[in-house]
């Protein structure tokens, strides 16, 4: 995925138009279109402002790291931090957490059917 694709995806996830993002950053909306569609690269200070407006890191926009991808999609920061802590557990403990999550999700799905 390119910078433009990651930028567009993060912008859409935040339910922002190109104009909304441009206004938040202080640039013209056509420049956002150039970044998303034409392969233009923003200056470092503009990239930082875009990342802040979209609540993602500059690293995510430039490189698309998986950790920052989670930040872009998970809005509950406490939950994100908990998932990061879970990753530090042993494989067995991680599998136990997955079983608990699966059980909880299944229970909720069954409740909606009743």
N, C-alpha and C positions, 0 to 999 in steps of 0.2 A: 504494500500500500504506500502511496506517495504522500508527501507532506500535504498536498492539496486535498487528497482523499481523506486523510486523517482530520484535517482542518474542517472540511465540510461535514464529516460525520460528527465531530464534536460540536459543531455549531448547530446542526439539526437536533442532536441530543439535548441541547440546551434550549431548543425551540426558539432560536434566534434567526432572524433574516440576515442577509448580508448587510443590509442597512443598519440593523440593530447592532451588529458586531462592529461595523465601521464607526458608528457613533460612539460606542463604548471605548474604542481604541483611539479615535481622533484622526481617522483617515477617511478618504472617499470610498464609498461602497464599491465602486468599480475595481478598486485595488484588491478587495477581498475576492472578487471574481477572478482576477488575474492569478492570485495565489491558488485558488481552488481549481481553476480550469486551464490555465496557460503555463503552469510550471514556474511562475515567478517566485522568487525567494525573498521573504521579508528581511529587512535589516534586523539585527539582534534586538534592538530596543522595541521595535514593532512586534516582533515575535513574542517577546516577553509580555507585552501588553495584551496581545491576542490570547496567549496562554492564560493570563490572569482573568480576562473577561470570560473565557470558556471554562475556567476552573480546572484546567489540566496543566501539565508541566510543558515547558519548552522542549524537553527531551522527548516527551510523547509525540509532540507535533513533528519533530525532526526525525526521530528514530522509531517511534512506535513501540516502546518497551511494554512488555506485558503487565508490569506493575502499574505503569501509568495508564494503560488501557483500562485496568480495573478502576482506577480513580475516575476515569472519564465516564464510566457506566454506573458505578456504585455511588449514590449520593449520600448514603448513610456512612459517615466517616468512622463512627464507632464500630459498625459492622465490618468495614474494610480493615480496621486495625485488628479486630478479632480474627479475621481470616489470615492476616499476616502472622499473627501469633500461632495460629493452628499450623501453618506451614513449617514452623520450627519444631513441632512435635515429632515423635517417632512415627514410623509408618503404621504401626499397630494403632496408636492413639488417633491418628488421622482417619483410619478406617472406622474406628468407633464413632468419631464425630460424624462421619458420612452416614453411618447407620442411623444415628439419632436424627439427623437432618431429613433423611429419606422417610423415616417413620413420621416425623412431624408434618412433612409435606403431604404424605399419603393421607394422614388423618384429616388434614384440612380439605383435601380434595374430596374425601368421602363425606365430610360434613356438608359440602356444597351440593352433593347429590341427594341428600336426604331432605 
